[in-house]
Amino acid sequence: MKPAVTAGFLALTCAISVATACGGRAAPPSGPSTSAPQIGGSYSGPTADTSTTPSQQVSTWTIKFTRAGDTSARFRSCTGTFTIQQTGSSFTGSFTQGGSCAAVSGEVAAGTVRSDGAVTFSLMGPASDALSWTGFSQCAVAVSGTMDFTGTINGALLDASFAHDALIQCPNEGAVSLNVRIRGNR
């Protein structure tokens, strides 16, 4: 073979070998995956809270509140579900409450999940009484942006709460400090 033909043949052979080895596609990225975990489904309780000794059973919803002038927090726990529909790293969904809380449902909005399972989202109750899902009807958020949830999904366990206590203003109870925790298994 002539040198020019041999060089061309070798170049073509190398190009075919590289394309075949790579499946005709770019090489896959190396290192840890940055894709969001699949978290879609329905979550409900009770679950075991192992952060206390001895561990205790925890309902899906735990609402902690302190009325102005009170010196200690009060708690209300109830059953319910938290359902997620996921698209990539975003999610929406719905929720329900029942048991010792008034039966109410609403929507999950602006949800995001990171590759490490950290989640953020908001809840929206009925338009006629947006905070009724907290057990405080006809109340209003006193400081905007305080009722977004942060937490994690670790395996099948969702655990999220307000990043810090929210301040709401109620017609009959005055100022109320409020925090809500959601904990459920899928």
C-alpha positions in Angstrom: 0.0 0.0 0.0 1.1 3.5 -0.6 1.9 5.6 2.5 -1.0 8.1 1.9 -3.5 5.2 1.6 -2.1 3.5 4.7 -2.3 6.7 6.7 -5.9 7.2 5.6 -6.8 3.6 6.4 -5.3 3.9 9.9 -7.1 7.2 10.6 -10.4 5.6 9.5 -9.8 2.5 11.5 -9.0 4.6 14.6 -12.1 6.7 14.1 -14.3 3.6 13.9 -12.6 2.1 17.0 -13.2 5.2 19.0 -16.8 5.6 17.9 -17.5 1.9 18.6 -15.8 2.0 22.1 -17.9 5.1 23.0 -21.1 3.7 21.4 -21.1 6.7 19.0 -21.7 9.0 22.0 -19.7 11.2 24.2 -18.0 9.5 27.1 -20.1 9.3 30.3 -19.2 11.8 33.0 -17.0 10.5 35.8 -17.6 11.1 39.5 -20.8 11.1 41.6 -24.2 11.4 40.0 -25.9 14.8 40.3 -29.3 13.6 39.3 -32.2 14.0 41.7 -33.4 10.9 43.5 -36.8 9.6 42.5 -39.1 10.6 45.4 -42.6 10.5 43.8 -45.3 8.7 45.7 -47.5 8.9 48.8 -46.0 9.4 52.3 -47.9 8.8 55.5 -47.3 8.0 59.2 -46.9 7.1 61.9 -43.2 6.8 61.8 -40.6 6.1 64.5 -38.7 9.2 65.7 -35.3 7.9 66.8 -33.9 11.3 67.7 -35.4 10.8 71.2 -34.6 8.2 73.8 -36.7 6.0 73.8 -37.8 6.5 70.2 -41.5 7.4 69.8 -44.2 7.0 67.2 -44.8 10.3 65.4 -47.9 11.1 63.4 -47.7 12.5 59.9 -48.3 16.1 61.0 -47.0 17.7 64.2 -48.1 21.3 64.7 -46.3 23.2 67.4 -47.7 26.6 68.5 -47.3 29.2 71.2 -49.9 31.9 71.7 -48.8 35.4 72.7 -48.4 35.5 76.5 -48.0 31.7 76.8 -44.7 30.4 78.3 -44.7 27.0 76.8 -45.4 25.5 73.4 -48.4 23.3 72.7 -48.5 20.4 70.2 -51.2 18.9 68.0 -50.5 15.7 66.0 -52.7 14.2 63.3 -52.7 11.7 60.5 -52.7 12.4 56.8 -50.9 11.9 53.5 -48.4 13.8 51.5 -48.3 12.9 47.8 -45.5 14.0 45.4 -45.5 14.0 41.6 -41.9 14.6 40.4 -40.5 15.9 37.2 -36.6 15.9 37.3 -35.6 17.9 40.4 -39.0 19.6 40.7 -42.2 18.4 42.3 -45.7 19.3 43.1 -48.5 17.3 44.7 -51.2 17.3 47.3 -51.7 16.7 51.0 -54.5 15.7 53.4 -55.0 15.9 57.2 -57.4 14.1 59.5 -57.6 12.3 62.8 -57.3 14.8 65.6 -57.0 17.7 63.1 -59.9 19.0 61.1 -60.2 17.2 57.8 -58.5 19.4 55.2 -56.6 19.1 51.9 -54.4 21.3 49.8 -51.6 21.5 47.3 -47.8 21.0 47.4 -46.1 23.8 45.4 -42.6 24.9 44.3 -41.0 21.7 45.4 -37.3 20.9 44.7 -35.2 18.0 45.5 -31.4 18.0 45.4 -29.2 15.0 44.6 -28.4 14.5 48.3 -32.2 14.2 49.1 -32.6 17.7 50.5 -36.1 19.1 49.8 -37.8 22.5 49.9 -41.5 23.2 49.1 -44.6 25.2 50.1 -48.1 24.2 51.0 -51.3 25.9 50.0 -54.5 25.3 51.8 -58.0 26.2 50.5 -58.2 29.6 48.9 -61.1 30.5 51.2 -59.0 30.0 54.3 -55.3 29.5 53.3 -54.0 28.6 56.8 -56.9 26.3 57.9 -54.5 23.3 57.4 -52.5 24.5 60.3 -55.5 24.5 62.6 -55.7 28.3 62.7 -58.7 29.4 60.6 -59.1 32.9 59.4 -55.5 33.8 60.4 -52.9 35.5 58.2 -49.1 35.2 57.9 -47.6 38.2 59.7 -44.2 37.9 58.0 -44.2 36.8 54.4 -41.9 33.9 53.3 -41.8 32.2 56.7 -43.8 29.1 56.0 -41.7 27.3 53.4 -40.6 23.8 54.3 -37.0 22.4 54.3 -36.0 18.9 55.1 -34.8 15.6 53.6 -36.0 12.5 51.9 -33.8 9.7 53.1 -34.7 6.4 51.5 -38.5 6.2 52.0 -38.7 8.7 54.9 -39.7 12.3 54.4 -38.9 14.6 57.2 -39.5 18.4 56.8 -40.6 21.4 58.8 -40.6 25.2 58.6 -37.0 26.5 58.5 -37.9 28.6 61.6 -41.1 29.4 63.5 -43.6 31.5 61.6 -45.6 34.4 63.1 -49.3 34.4 62.3 -52.0 36.9 63.3 -55.4 35.5 64.3 -58.6 37.5 64.9 -59.5 35.6 68.2 -56.1 34.6 69.5 -53.8 37.4 68.5 -50.2 36.6 67.6 -49.2 32.9 67.4 -45.8 31.5 66.8 -46.2 28.3 64.6 -44.1 25.5 63.3 -45.3 22.4 61.3 -43.4 19.2 60.8 -44.3 16.5 58.2 -42.9 13.1 58.7 -44.0 10.1 56.7 -42.9 6.8 55.0 -43.5 6.0 51.4 
